[in-house]
Amino acid sequence: MPARRTRTRGFAVCVRNAGFLASLEVRKLYPVVDDPDAEMHDLIRVIDESGEDHVYPARLFQKVTLPSQLQRALRLGS
């Protein structure tokens, strides 16, 4: 079975990791995965330390706007 390609949409900084110490690092930038259903429930889907996408409470993150060139560079590096 081919690996599915996850579509990311921007980045978010982890501002707290209470309850998720092994999965999230405070002050680290995480790719955000587009998930409208999660957003409707105040959740955010990010690619975490496991390298997989998981849903977390949105209050743990702050979305950031980065210049296009920087976003591209970060995506290529992951």
All heavy atoms as a GROMACS GRO file, in nm:
protein
  621
    1MET      N    1   0.085  -0.118   0.000
    1MET     CA    2   0.000   0.000   0.000
    1MET      C    3   0.089   0.124   0.000
    1MET      O    4   0.174   0.139   0.087
    1MET     CB    5  -0.090  -0.004   0.123
    1MET     CG    6  -0.173   0.117   0.143
    1MET     SD    7  -0.274   0.098   0.291
    1MET     CE    8  -0.427   0.153   0.224
    2PRO      N    9   0.071   0.214  -0.095
    2PRO     CA   10   0.155   0.334  -0.100
    2PRO      C   11   0.127   0.426   0.018
    2PRO      O   12   0.015   0.435   0.066
    2PRO     CB   13   0.118   0.400  -0.232
    2PRO     CG   14  -0.012   0.341  -0.273
    2PRO     CD   15  -0.026   0.209  -0.203
    3ALA      N   16   0.231   0.495   0.064
    3ALA     CA   17   0.214   0.592   0.174
    3ALA      C   18   0.130   0.708   0.125
    3ALA      O   19   0.147   0.756   0.014
    3ALA     CB   20   0.351   0.642   0.220
    4ARG      N   21   0.037   0.751   0.209
    4ARG     CA   22  -0.045   0.866   0.169
    4ARG      C   23   0.034   0.993   0.194
    4ARG      O   24   0.112   1.004   0.288
    4ARG     CB   25  -0.178   0.866   0.244
    4ARG     CG   26  -0.167   0.904   0.387
    4ARG     CD   27  -0.304   0.903   0.452
    4ARG     NE   28  -0.284   0.913   0.593
    4ARG     CZ   29  -0.332   1.009   0.668
    4ARG    NH1   30  -0.410   1.100   0.615
    4ARG    NH2   31  -0.308   1.015   0.795
    5ARG      N   32   0.012   1.088   0.109
    5ARG     CA   33   0.083   1.215   0.121
    5ARG      C   34  -0.003   1.310   0.203
    5ARG      O   35  -0.118   1.336   0.170
    5ARG     CB   36   0.106   1.271  -0.018
    5ARG     CG   37   0.191   1.392  -0.017
    5ARG     CD   38   0.269   1.400  -0.147
    5ARG     NE   39   0.331   1.528  -0.159
    5ARG     CZ   40   0.452   1.554  -0.114
    5ARG    NH1   41   0.523   1.461  -0.059
    5ARG    NH2   42   0.503   1.674  -0.127
    6THR      N   43   0.051   1.358   0.311
    6THR     CA   44  -0.020   1.449   0.400
    6THR      C   45  -0.003   1.591   0.350
    6THR      O   46   0.108   1.636   0.326
    6THR     CB   47   0.037   1.437   0.543
    6THR    OG1   48   0.027   1.302   0.585
    6THR    CG2   49  -0.039   1.525   0.638
    7ARG      N   50  -0.113   1.661   0.336
    7ARG     CA   51  -0.109   1.800   0.288
    7ARG      C   52  -0.098   1.893   0.408
    7ARG      O   53  -0.187   1.900   0.491
    7ARG     CB   54  -0.234   1.830   0.208
    7ARG     CG   55  -0.239   1.971   0.157
    7ARG     CD   56  -0.308   1.977   0.024
    7ARG     NE   57  -0.322   2.114  -0.018
    7ARG     CZ   58  -0.237   2.173  -0.101
    7ARG    NH1   59  -0.137   2.106  -0.150
    7ARG    NH2   60  -0.254   2.298  -0.136
    8THR      N   61   0.014   1.964   0.415
    8THR     CA   62   0.032   2.058   0.524
    8THR      C   63  -0.010   2.198   0.479
    8THR      O   64  -0.009   2.229   0.361
    8THR     CB   65   0.178   2.061   0.574
    8THR    OG1   66   0.263   2.096   0.466
    8THR    CG2   67   0.218   1.927   0.631
    9ARG      N   68  -0.048   2.276   0.579
    9ARG     CA   69  -0.095   2.412   0.552
    9ARG      C   70  -0.040   2.504   0.659
    9ARG      O   71  -0.102   2.528   0.761
    9ARG     CB   72  -0.247   2.414   0.554
    9ARG     CG   73  -0.308   2.548   0.519
    9ARG     CD   74  -0.457   2.542   0.524
    9ARG     NE   75  -0.503   2.477   0.646
    9ARG     CZ   76  -0.566   2.537   0.744
    9ARG    NH1   77  -0.596   2.663   0.736
    9ARG    NH2   78  -0.603   2.471   0.851
   10GLY      N   79   0.080   2.549   0.636
   10GLY     CA   80   0.140   2.642   0.730
   10GLY      C   81   0.206   2.575   0.849
   10GLY      O   82   0.226   2.454   0.851
   11PHE      N   83   0.238   2.660   0.948
   11PHE     CA   84   0.312   2.613   1.065
   11PHE      C   85   0.252   2.672   1.191
   11PHE      O   86   0.185   2.775   1.187
   11PHE     CB   87   0.459   2.653   1.054
   11PHE     CG   88   0.531   2.579   0.944
   11PHE    CD1   89   0.531   2.629   0.815
   11PHE    CD2   90   0.596   2.461   0.970
   11PHE    CE1   91   0.596   2.562   0.713
   11PHE    CE2   92   0.661   2.393   0.868
   11PHE     CZ   93   0.661   2.443   0.740
   12ALA      N   94   0.279   2.605   1.303
   12ALA     CA   95   0.237   2.654   1.434
   12ALA      C   96   0.349   2.628   1.534
   12ALA      O   97   0.422   2.530   1.522
   12ALA     CB   98   0.108   2.585   1.479
   13VAL      N   99   0.360   2.716   1.632
   13VAL     CA  100   0.458   2.701   1.739
   13VAL      C  101   0.387   2.642   1.860
   13VAL      O  102   0.279   2.688   1.898
   13VAL     CB  103   0.521   2.838   1.775
   13VAL    CG1  104   0.613   2.825   1.895
   13VAL    CG2  105   0.594   2.896   1.658
   14CYS      N  106   0.449   2.542   1.920
   14CYS     CA  107   0.396   2.486   2.043
   14CYS      C  108   0.426   2.584   2.156
   14CYS      O  109   0.542   2.621   2.179
   14CYS     CB  110   0.462   2.350   2.071
   14CYS     SG  111   0.408   2.275   2.224
   15VAL      N  112   0.322   2.629   2.226
   15VAL     CA  113   0.340   2.726   2.335
   15VAL      C  114   0.325   2.662   2.472
   15VAL      O  115   0.363   2.720   2.573
   15VAL     CB  116   0.243   2.847   2.320
   15VAL    CG1  117   0.279   2.928   2.196
   15VAL    CG2  118   0.099   2.802   2.317
   16ARG      N  119   0.272   2.540   2.477
   16ARG     CA  120   0.266   2.462   2.601
   16ARG      C  121   0.247   2.316   2.562
   16ARG      O  122   0.190   2.287   2.458
   16ARG     CB  123   0.158   2.512   2.696
   16ARG     CG  124   0.017   2.506   2.645
   16ARG     CD  125  -0.083   2.564   2.744
   16ARG     NE  126  -0.072   2.707   2.760
   16ARG     CZ  127  -0.130   2.797   2.680
   16ARG    NH1  128  -0.204   2.757   2.579
   16ARG    NH2  129  -0.116   2.925   2.700
   17ASN      N  130   0.295   2.225   2.646
   17ASN     CA  131   0.285   2.083   2.613
   17ASN      C  132   0.233   1.998   2.727
   17ASN      O  133   0.256   1.877   2.730
   17ASN     CB  134   0.420   2.030   2.562
   17ASN     CG  135   0.529   2.035   2.666
   17ASN    OD1  136   0.511   2.090   2.775
   17ASN    ND2  137   0.645   1.981   2.634
   18ALA      N  138   0.164   2.058   2.822
   18ALA     CA  139   0.110   1.986   2.937
   18ALA      C  140   0.030   1.864   2.890
   18ALA      O  141  -0.060   1.876   2.809
   18ALA     CB  142   0.023   2.078   3.021
   19GLY      N  143   0.068   1.748   2.940
   19GLY     CA  144   0.000   1.624   2.904
   19GLY      C  145   0.056   1.558   2.779
   19GLY      O  146   0.016   1.446   2.745
   20PHE      N  147   0.148   1.624   2.711
   20PHE     CA  148   0.204   1.571   2.586
   20PHE      C  149   0.356   1.589   2.582
   20PHE      O  150   0.414   1.620   2.479
   20PHE     CB  151   0.140   1.642   2.465
   20PHE     CG  152  -0.009   1.628   2.462
   20PHE    CD1  153  -0.090   1.731   2.507
   20PHE    CD2  154  -0.069   1.513   2.413
   20PHE    CE1  155  -0.228   1.720   2.504
   20PHE    CE2  156  -0.207   1.501   2.409
   20PHE     CZ  157  -0.287   1.604   2.455
   21LEU      N  158   0.423   1.568   2.696
   21LEU     CA  159   0.566   1.595   2.706
   21LEU      C  160   0.650   1.515   2.608
   21LEU      O  161   0.749   1.566   2.556
   21LEU     CB  162   0.614   1.567   2.849
   21LEU     CG  163   0.548   1.651   2.959
   21LEU    CD1  164   0.600   1.609   3.096
   21LEU    CD2  165   0.574   1.798   2.937
   22ALA      N  166   0.612   1.392   2.578
   22ALA     CA  167   0.690   1.308   2.487
   22ALA      C  168   0.663   1.342   2.340
   22ALA      O  169   0.745   1.312   2.254
   22ALA     CB  170   0.661   1.161   2.513
   23SER      N  171   0.550   1.404   2.313
   23SER     CA  172   0.508   1.427   2.174
   23SER      C  173   0.534   1.568   2.123
   23SER      O  174   0.544   1.589   2.002
   23SER     CB  175   0.359   1.399   2.160
   23SER     OG  176   0.329   1.268   2.200
   24LEU      N  177   0.543   1.666   2.215
   24LEU     CA  178   0.554   1.806   2.175
   24LEU      C  179   0.665   1.876   2.252
   24LEU      O  180   0.682   1.852   2.372
   24LEU     CB  181   0.422   1.880   2.202
   24LEU     CG  182   0.298   1.828   2.131
   24LEU    CD1  183   0.175   1.902   2.183
   24LEU    CD2  184   0.312   1.844   1.981
   25GLU      N  185   0.738   1.963   2.182
   25GLU     CA  186   0.841   2.045   2.245
   25GLU      C  187   0.797   2.192   2.241
   25GLU      O  188   0.763   2.243   2.133
   25GLU     CB  189   0.974   2.032   2.170
   25GLU     CG  190   1.039   1.897   2.183
   25GLU     CD  191   1.171   1.891   2.111
   25GLU    OE1  192   1.238   1.998   2.098
   25GLU    OE2  193   1.207   1.782   2.066
   26VAL      N  194   0.798   2.256   2.356
   26VAL     CA  195   0.762   2.398   2.364
   26VAL      C  196   0.862   2.479   2.282
   26VAL      O  197   0.981   2.449   2.281
   26VAL     CB  198   0.758   2.445   2.510
   26VAL    CG1  199   0.733   2.595   2.519
   26VAL    CG2  200   0.651   2.368   2.587
   27ARG      N  201   0.813   2.578   2.212
   27ARG     CA  202   0.889   2.670   2.125
   27ARG      C  203   0.933   2.606   1.994
   27ARG      O  204   1.008   2.666   1.918
   27ARG     CB  205   1.009   2.733   2.198
   27ARG     CG  206   0.970   2.824   2.313
   27ARG     CD  207   1.089   2.889   2.379
   27ARG     NE  208   1.181   2.795   2.440
   27ARG     CZ  209   1.165   2.742   2.561
   27ARG    NH1  210   1.060   2.774   2.633
   27ARG    NH2  211   1.253   2.658   2.609
   28LYS      N  212   0.888   2.486   1.965
   28LYS     CA  213   0.924   2.421   1.838
   28LYS      C  214   0.816   2.449   1.734
   28LYS      O  215   0.697   2.455   1.765
   28LYS     CB  216   0.940   2.271   1.857
   28LYS     CG  217   0.984   2.202   1.730
   28LYS     CD  218   1.023   2.059   1.752
   28LYS     CE  219   1.066   1.999   1.619
   28LYS     NZ  220   1.106   1.860   1.633
   29LEU      N  221   0.859   2.463   1.610
   29LEU     CA  222   0.772   2.487   1.496
   29LEU      C  223   0.724   2.353   1.440
   29LEU      O  224   0.805   2.264   1.416
   29LEU     CB  225   0.852   2.562   1.390
   29LEU     CG  226   0.780   2.636   1.280
   29LEU    CD1  227   0.693   2.746   1.337
   29LEU    CD2  228   0.882   2.694   1.185
   30TYR      N  229   0.592   2.337   1.422
   30TYR     CA  230   0.534   2.214   1.370
   30TYR      C  231   0.452   2.242   1.245
   30TYR      O  232   0.376   2.340   1.240
   30TYR     CB  233   0.440   2.150   1.474
   30TYR     CG  234   0.514   2.092   1.592
   30TYR    CD1  235   0.538   2.168   1.706
   30TYR    CD2  236   0.561   1.962   1.589
   30TYR    CE1  237   0.607   2.116   1.814
   30TYR    CE2  238   0.629   1.909   1.698
   30TYR     CZ  239   0.652   1.986   1.809
   30TYR     OH  240   0.721   1.933   1.915
   31PRO      N  241   0.464   2.156   1.142
   31PRO     CA  242   0.378   2.169   1.024
   31PRO      C  243   0.233   2.139   1.063
   31PRO      O  244   0.205   2.045   1.137
   31PRO     CB  245   0.430   2.063   0.927
   31PRO     CG  246   0.565   2.025   0.978
   31PRO     CD  247   0.562   2.048   1.126
   32VAL      N  248   0.141   2.221   1.014
   32VAL     CA  249  -0.002   2.203   1.040
   32VAL      C  250  -0.064   2.129   0.922
   32VAL      O  251  -0.041   2.164   0.806
   32VAL     CB  252  -0.073   2.340   1.058
   32VAL    CG1  253  -0.222   2.322   1.074
   32VAL    CG2  254  -0.014   2.413   1.177
   33VAL      N  255  -0.141   2.025   0.953
   33VAL     CA  256  -0.210   1.946   0.852
   33VAL      C  257  -0.353   1.996   0.842
   33VAL      O  258  -0.420   2.016   0.945
   33VAL     CB  259  -0.208   1.796   0.888
   33VAL    CG1  260  -0.286   1.714   0.787
   33VAL    CG2  261  -0.064   1.746   0.898
   34ASP      N  262  -0.400   2.018   0.722
   34ASP     CA  263  -0.536   2.066   0.699
   34ASP      C  264  -0.638   1.964   0.751
   34ASP      O  265  -0.639   1.849   0.706
   34ASP     CB  266  -0.556   2.091   0.549
   34ASP     CG  267  -0.685   2.164   0.519
   34ASP    OD1  268  -0.734   2.236   0.608
   34ASP    OD2  269  -0.735   2.152   0.407
   35ASP      N  270  -0.719   2.002   0.849
   35ASP     CA  271  -0.821   1.915   0.907
   35ASP      C  272  -0.938   2.000   0.957
   35ASP      O  273  -0.944   2.035   1.076
   35ASP     CB  274  -0.761   1.831   1.020
   35ASP     CG  275  -0.857   1.725   1.072
   35ASP    OD1  276  -0.980   1.734   1.047
   35ASP    OD2  277  -0.810   1.631   1.138
   36PRO      N  278  -1.031   2.034   0.867
   36PRO     CA  279  -1.145   2.119   0.907
   36PRO      C  280  -1.229   2.059   1.019
   36PRO      O  281  -1.280   2.133   1.103
   36PRO     CB  282  -1.228   2.132   0.778
   36PRO     CG  283  -1.132   2.100   0.667
   36PRO     CD  284  -1.033   2.003   0.725
   37ASP      N  285  -1.244   1.926   1.023
   37ASP     CA  286  -1.323   1.863   1.129
   37ASP      C  287  -1.259   1.887   1.266
   37ASP      O  288  -1.328   1.916   1.363
   37ASP     CB  289  -1.338   1.712   1.104
   37ASP     CG  290  -1.423   1.682   0.982
   37ASP    OD1  291  -1.512   1.763   0.950
   37ASP    OD2  292  -1.400   1.578   0.919
   38ALA      N  293  -1.128   1.874   1.274
   38ALA     CA  294  -1.057   1.899   1.400
   38ALA      C  295  -1.075   2.044   1.442
   38ALA      O  296  -1.103   2.072   1.559
   38ALA     CB  297  -0.909   1.865   1.385
   39GLU      N  298  -1.061   2.136   1.347
   39GLU     CA  299  -1.073   2.278   1.378
   39GLU      C  300  -1.211   2.314   1.434
   39GLU      O  301  -1.222   2.400   1.520
   39GLU     CB  302  -1.042   2.362   1.255
   39GLU     CG  303  -0.895   2.357   1.217
   39GLU     CD  304  -0.862   2.436   1.092
   39GLU    OE1  305  -0.944   2.520   1.049
   39GLU    OE2  306  -0.753   2.413   1.037
   40MET      N  307  -1.313   2.244   1.386
   40MET     CA  308  -1.450   2.269   1.436
   40MET      C  309  -1.462   2.232   1.584
   40MET      O  310  -1.554   2.278   1.652
   40MET     CB  311  -1.553   2.190   1.355
   40MET     CG  312  -1.575   2.248   1.217
   40MET     SD  313  -1.687   2.152   1.110
   40MET     CE  314  -1.797   2.071   1.221
   41HIS      N  315  -1.370   2.152   1.636
   41HIS     CA  316  -1.374   2.108   1.775
   41HIS      C  317  -1.258   2.166   1.856
   41HIS      O  318  -1.216   2.109   1.958
   41HIS     CB  319  -1.371   1.955   1.780
   41HIS     CG  320  -1.493   1.892   1.721
   41HIS    ND1  321  -1.503   1.858   1.588
   41HIS    CD2  322  -1.614   1.863   1.776
   41HIS    CE1  323  -1.622   1.809   1.563
   41HIS    NE2  324  -1.691   1.811   1.675
   42ASP      N  325  -1.206   2.280   1.811
   42ASP     CA  326  -1.094   2.349   1.878
   42ASP      C  327  -0.972   2.259   1.891
   42ASP      O  328  -0.904   2.259   1.995
   42ASP     CB  329  -1.137   2.403   2.015
   42ASP     CG  330  -1.240   2.514   2.002
   42ASP    OD1  331  -1.226   2.595   1.908
   42ASP    OD2  332  -1.334   2.518   2.084
   43LEU      N  333  -0.945   2.182   1.786
   43LEU     CA  334  -0.827   2.096   1.780
   43LEU      C  335  -0.742   2.137   1.661
   43LEU      O  336  -0.789   2.206   1.571
   43LEU     CB  337  -0.869   1.949   1.766
   43LEU     CG  338  -0.957   1.894   1.877
   43LEU    CD1  339  -1.012   1.757   1.839
   43LEU    CD2  340  -0.878   1.885   2.007
   44ILE      N  341  -0.618   2.094   1.662
   44ILE     CA  342  -0.526   2.122   1.552
   44ILE      C  343  -0.451   1.992   1.521
   44ILE      O  344  -0.414   1.918   1.613
   44ILE     CB  345  -0.429   2.237   1.587
   44ILE    CG1  346  -0.345   2.277   1.466
   44ILE    CG2  347  -0.342   2.202   1.706
   44ILE    CD1  348  -0.264   2.404   1.487
   45ARG      N  349  -0.430   1.964   1.394
   45ARG     CA  350  -0.355   1.845   1.353
   45ARG      C  351  -0.217   1.890   1.308
   45ARG      O  352  -0.204   1.974   1.219
   45ARG     CB  353  -0.427   1.771   1.241
   45ARG     CG  354  -0.358   1.641   1.200
   45ARG     CD  355  -0.439   1.565   1.097
   45ARG     NE  356  -0.566   1.520   1.149
   45ARG     CZ  357  -0.584   1.406   1.219
   45ARG    NH1  358  -0.482   1.329   1.245
   45ARG    NH2  359  -0.704   1.374   1.261
   46VAL      N  360  -0.114   1.837   1.375
   46VAL     CA  361   0.023   1.871   1.339
   46VAL      C  362   0.105   1.743   1.322
   46VAL      O  363   0.066   1.636   1.370
   46VAL     CB  364   0.091   1.960   1.447
   46VAL    CG1  365   0.017   2.091   1.465
   46VAL    CG2  366   0.106   1.887   1.579
   47ILE      N  367   0.218   1.757   1.255
   47ILE     CA  368   0.313   1.646   1.247
   47ILE      C  369   0.406   1.662   1.366
   47ILE      O  370   0.482   1.758   1.375
   47ILE     CB  371   0.389   1.650   1.113
   47ILE    CG1  372   0.288   1.638   0.999
   47ILE    CG2  373   0.494   1.538   1.109
   47ILE    CD1  374   0.347   1.651   0.860
   48ASP      N  375   0.394   1.568   1.460
   48ASP     CA  376   0.465   1.582   1.588
   48ASP      C  377   0.600   1.510   1.588
   48ASP      O  378   0.653   1.473   1.484
   48ASP     CB  379   0.375   1.537   1.703
   48ASP     CG  380   0.344   1.388   1.701
   48ASP    OD1  381   0.408   1.312   1.625
   48ASP    OD2  382   0.256   1.345   1.778
   49GLU      N  383   0.654   1.488   1.708
   49GLU     CA  384   0.787   1.427   1.723
   49GLU      C  385   0.795   1.285   1.668
   49GLU      O  386   0.902   1.236   1.635
   49GLU     CB  387   0.829   1.427   1.870
   49GLU     CG  388   0.850   1.565   1.927
   49GLU     CD  389   0.947   1.647   1.846
   49GLU    OE1  390   1.060   1.601   1.821
   49GLU    OE2  391   0.910   1.758   1.806
   50SER      N  392   0.681   1.218   1.654
   50SER     CA  393   0.680   1.081   1.599
   50SER      C  394   0.697   1.082   1.448
   50SER      O  395   0.721   0.978   1.387
   50SER     CB  396   0.549   1.010   1.636
   50SER     OG  397   0.440   1.065   1.563
   51GLY      N  398   0.680   1.201   1.386
   51GLY     CA  399   0.686   1.210   1.241
   51GLY      C  400   0.552   1.183   1.175
   51GLY      O  401   0.540   1.183   1.054
   52GLU      N  402   0.451   1.160   1.256
   52GLU     CA  403   0.316   1.133   1.207
   52GLU      C  404   0.225   1.248   1.248
   52GLU      O  405   0.256   1.324   1.340
   52GLU     CB  406   0.264   1.003   1.268
   52GLU     CG  407   0.362   0.890   1.253
   52GLU     CD  408   0.301   0.769   1.188
   52GLU    OE1  409   0.178   0.760   1.182
   52GLU    OE2  410   0.379   0.685   1.143
   53ASP      N  411   0.111   1.259   1.179
   53ASP     CA  412   0.017   1.366   1.215
   53ASP      C  413  -0.078   1.318   1.324
   53ASP      O  414  -0.128   1.206   1.320
   53ASP     CB  415  -0.058   1.417   1.093
   53ASP     CG  416  -0.140   1.312   1.022
   53ASP    OD1  417  -0.080   1.228   0.951
   53ASP    OD2  418  -0.263   1.311   1.040
   54HIS      N  419  -0.096   1.403   1.425
   54HIS     CA  420  -0.185   1.375   1.537
   54HIS      C  421  -0.262   1.502   1.572
   54HIS      O  422  -0.219   1.612   1.543
   54HIS     CB  423  -0.106   1.328   1.659
   54HIS     CG  424  -0.040   1.196   1.639
   54HIS    ND1  425  -0.106   1.076   1.652
   54HIS    CD2  426   0.086   1.164   1.602
   54HIS    CE1  427  -0.024   0.976   1.627
   54HIS    NE2  428   0.094   1.027   1.596
   55VAL      N  429  -0.375   1.483   1.639
   55VAL     CA  430  -0.462   1.594   1.679
   55VAL      C  431  -0.433   1.630   1.825
   55VAL      O  432  -0.420   1.543   1.910
   55VAL     CB  433  -0.610   1.554   1.662
   55VAL    CG1  434  -0.702   1.663   1.713
   55VAL    CG2  435  -0.640   1.526   1.516
   56TYR      N  436  -0.424   1.761   1.849
   56TYR     CA  437  -0.400   1.815   1.984
   56TYR      C  438  -0.494   1.932   2.008
   56TYR      O  439  -0.545   1.993   1.913
   56TYR     CB  440  -0.256   1.867   1.996
   56TYR     CG  441  -0.152   1.759   1.983
   56TYR    CD1  442  -0.090   1.735   1.862
   56TYR    CD2  443  -0.118   1.681   2.093
   56TYR    CE1  444   0.006   1.634   1.850
   56TYR    CE2  445  -0.024   1.581   2.082
   56TYR     CZ  446   0.038   1.558   1.960
   56TYR     OH  447   0.132   1.458   1.949
   57PRO      N  448  -0.515   1.968   2.135
   57PRO     CA  449  -0.593   2.089   2.163
   57PRO      C  450  -0.525   2.211   2.099
   57PRO      O  451  -0.404   2.230   2.113
   57PRO     CB  452  -0.590   2.099   2.316
   57PRO     CG  453  -0.562   1.960   2.363
   57PRO     CD  454  -0.474   1.900   2.258
   58ALA      N  455  -0.603   2.292   2.030
   58ALA     CA  456  -0.549   2.407   1.959
   58ALA      C  457  -0.483   2.506   2.055
   58ALA      O  458  -0.390   2.578   2.016
   58ALA     CB  459  -0.659   2.476   1.878
   59ARG      N  460  -0.526   2.510   2.181
   59ARG     CA  461  -0.470   2.605   2.278
   59ARG      C  462  -0.322   2.580   2.306
   59ARG      O  463  -0.254   2.665   2.363
   59ARG     CB  464  -0.550   2.602   2.408
   59ARG     CG  465  -0.544   2.470   2.480
   59ARG     CD  466  -0.632   2.469   2.605
   59ARG     NE  467  -0.659   2.334   2.650
   59ARG     CZ  468  -0.569   2.251   2.703
   59ARG    NH1  469  -0.445   2.292   2.720
   59ARG    NH2  470  -0.601   2.129   2.740
   60LEU      N  471  -0.270   2.464   2.265
   60LEU     CA  472  -0.129   2.434   2.286
   60LEU      C  473  -0.039   2.499   2.180
   60LEU      O  474   0.084   2.497   2.194
   60LEU     CB  475  -0.105   2.283   2.283
   60LEU     CG  476  -0.180   2.199   2.387
   60LEU    CD1  477  -0.146   2.052   2.370
   60LEU    CD2  478  -0.150   2.247   2.528
   61PHE      N  479  -0.100   2.557   2.077
   61PHE     CA  480  -0.025   2.610   1.964
   61PHE      C  481  -0.064   2.753   1.930
   61PHE      O  482  -0.176   2.795   1.958
   61PHE     CB  483  -0.051   2.524   1.839
   61PHE     CG  484   0.004   2.385   1.851
   61PHE    CD1  485  -0.072   2.284   1.906
   61PHE    CD2  486   0.132   2.355   1.807
   61PHE    CE1  487  -0.022   2.155   1.919
   61PHE    CE2  488   0.183   2.228   1.818
   61PHE     CZ  489   0.106   2.127   1.874
   62GLN      N  490   0.027   2.820   1.864
   62GLN     CA  491   0.000   2.950   1.805
   62GLN      C  492   0.039   2.940   1.658
   62GLN      O  493   0.156   2.914   1.628
   62GLN     CB  494   0.081   3.060   1.874
   62GLN     CG  495   0.063   3.197   1.815
   62GLN     CD  496  -0.078   3.248   1.833
   62GLN    OE1  497  -0.131   3.249   1.943
   62GLN    NE2  498  -0.140   3.289   1.725
   63LYS      N  499  -0.056   2.959   1.568
   63LYS     CA  500  -0.024   2.955   1.426
   63LYS      C  501   0.060   3.077   1.390
   63LYS      O  502   0.042   3.184   1.448
   63LYS     CB  503  -0.151   2.954   1.341
   63LYS     CG  504  -0.225   2.822   1.349
   63LYS     CD  505  -0.343   2.821   1.255
   63LYS     CE  506  -0.415   2.687   1.263
   63LYS     NZ  507  -0.532   2.683   1.174
   64VAL      N  508   0.154   3.058   1.298
   64VAL     CA  509   0.242   3.166   1.256
   64VAL      C  510   0.238   3.180   1.105
   64VAL      O  511   0.216   3.083   1.033
   64VAL     CB  512   0.387   3.145   1.303
   64VAL    CG1  513   0.397   3.150   1.454
   64VAL    CG2  514   0.443   3.014   1.252
   65THR      N  515   0.258   3.302   1.058
   65THR     CA  516   0.266   3.329   0.916
   65THR      C  517   0.413   3.350   0.880
   65THR      O  518   0.478   3.438   0.937
   65THR     CB  519   0.184   3.455   0.880
   65THR    OG1  520   0.049   3.435   0.923
   65THR    CG2  521   0.188   3.481   0.731
   66LEU      N  522   0.462   3.268   0.790
   66LEU     CA  523   0.601   3.276   0.748
   66LEU      C  524   0.609   3.315   0.602
   66LEU      O  525   0.519   3.282   0.525
   66LEU     CB  526   0.670   3.140   0.767
   66LEU     CG  527   0.670   3.083   0.909
   66LEU    CD1  528   0.725   2.941   0.908
   66LEU    CD2  529   0.753   3.170   1.000
   67PRO      N  530   0.716   3.381   0.561
   67PRO     CA  531   0.733   3.413   0.419
   67PRO      C  532   0.734   3.283   0.336
   67PRO      O  533   0.781   3.179   0.381
   67PRO     CB  534   0.870   3.481   0.413
   67PRO     CG  535   0.895   3.528   0.552
   67PRO     CD  536   0.825   3.431   0.643
   68SER      N  537   0.683   3.290   0.214
   68SER     CA  538   0.671   3.173   0.127
   68SER      C  539   0.802   3.100   0.109
   68SER      O  540   0.808   2.977   0.114
   68SER     CB  541   0.618   3.213  -0.011
   68SER     OG  542   0.495   3.275   0.001
   69GLN      N  543   0.910   3.173   0.089
   69GLN     CA  544   1.040   3.112   0.067
   69GLN      C  545   1.084   3.031   0.189
   69GLN      O  546   1.139   2.921   0.176
   69GLN     CB  547   1.143   3.219   0.034
   69GLN     CG  548   1.275   3.163  -0.008
   69GLN     CD  549   1.370   3.273  -0.053
   69GLN    OE1  550   1.336   3.391  -0.054
   69GLN    NE2  551   1.490   3.235  -0.090
   70LEU      N  552   1.058   3.082   0.308
   70LEU     CA  553   1.094   3.010   0.430
   70LEU      C  554   1.007   2.886   0.447
   70LEU      O  555   1.056   2.780   0.486
   70LEU     CB  556   1.082   3.104   0.551
   70LEU     CG  557   1.117   3.044   0.687
   70LEU    CD1  558   1.257   2.983   0.685
   70LEU    CD2  559   1.106   3.150   0.795
   71GLN      N  560   0.877   2.897   0.419
   71GLN     CA  561   0.789   2.781   0.428
   71GLN      C  562   0.836   2.670   0.336
   71GLN      O  563   0.841   2.553   0.374
   71GLN     CB  564   0.645   2.820   0.394
   71GLN     CG  565   0.576   2.896   0.503
   71GLN     CD  566   0.428   2.904   0.480
   71GLN    OE1  567   0.364   2.808   0.439
   71GLN    NE2  568   0.370   3.021   0.507
   72ARG      N  569   0.872   2.707   0.213
   72ARG     CA  570   0.921   2.611   0.116
   72ARG      C  571   1.048   2.541   0.167
   72ARG      O  572   1.062   2.420   0.161
   72ARG     CB  573   0.948   2.681  -0.018
   72ARG     CG  574   0.902   2.606  -0.136
   72ARG     CD  575   0.919   2.678  -0.271
   72ARG     NE  576   0.967   2.816  -0.271
   72ARG     CZ  577   0.890   2.924  -0.274
   72ARG    NH1  578   0.759   2.912  -0.272
   72ARG    NH2  579   0.943   3.044  -0.275
   73ALA      N  580   1.140   2.619   0.221
   73ALA     CA  581   1.265   2.564   0.273
   73ALA      C  582   1.240   2.468   0.389
   73ALA      O  583   1.302   2.362   0.398
   73ALA     CB  584   1.357   2.677   0.317
   74LEU      N  585   1.147   2.503   0.476
   74LEU     CA  586   1.115   2.416   0.590
   74LEU      C  587   1.051   2.285   0.544
   74LEU      O  588   1.079   2.179   0.597
   74LEU     CB  589   1.024   2.489   0.689
   74LEU     CG  590   1.090   2.602   0.766
   74LEU    CD1  591   0.986   2.683   0.841
   74LEU    CD2  592   1.196   2.548   0.860
   75ARG      N  593   0.965   2.292   0.445
   75ARG     CA  594   0.901   2.171   0.392
   75ARG      C  595   1.002   2.079   0.325
   75ARG      O  596   0.995   1.959   0.338
   75ARG     CB  597   0.789   2.208   0.297
   75ARG     CG  598   0.666   2.256   0.366
   75ARG     CD  599   0.543   2.256   0.276
   75ARG     NE  600   0.431   2.307   0.349
   75ARG     CZ  601   0.389   2.434   0.346
   75ARG    NH1  602   0.449   2.522   0.270
   75ARG    NH2  603   0.286   2.472   0.417
   76LEU      N  604   1.096   2.137   0.254
   76LEU     CA  605   1.198   2.057   0.186
   76LEU      C  606   1.290   1.989   0.286
   76LEU      O  607   1.339   1.880   0.261
   76LEU     CB  608   1.281   2.144   0.091
   76LEU     CG  609   1.209   2.194  -0.034
   76LEU    CD1  610   1.297   2.290  -0.111
   76LEU    CD2  611   1.166   2.078  -0.123
   77GLY      N  612   1.310   2.052   0.400
   77GLY     CA  613   1.397   1.997   0.502
   77GLY      C  614   1.335   1.887   0.584
   77GLY      O  615   1.403   1.816   0.657
   78SER      N  616   1.205   1.868   0.574
   78SER     CA  617   1.138   1.767   0.656
   78SER      C  618   1.117   1.638   0.581
   78SER      O  619   1.136   1.624   0.467
   78SER     CB  620   1.006   1.819   0.710
   78SER     OG  621   0.920   1.855   0.604
   0.00000   0.00000   0.00000
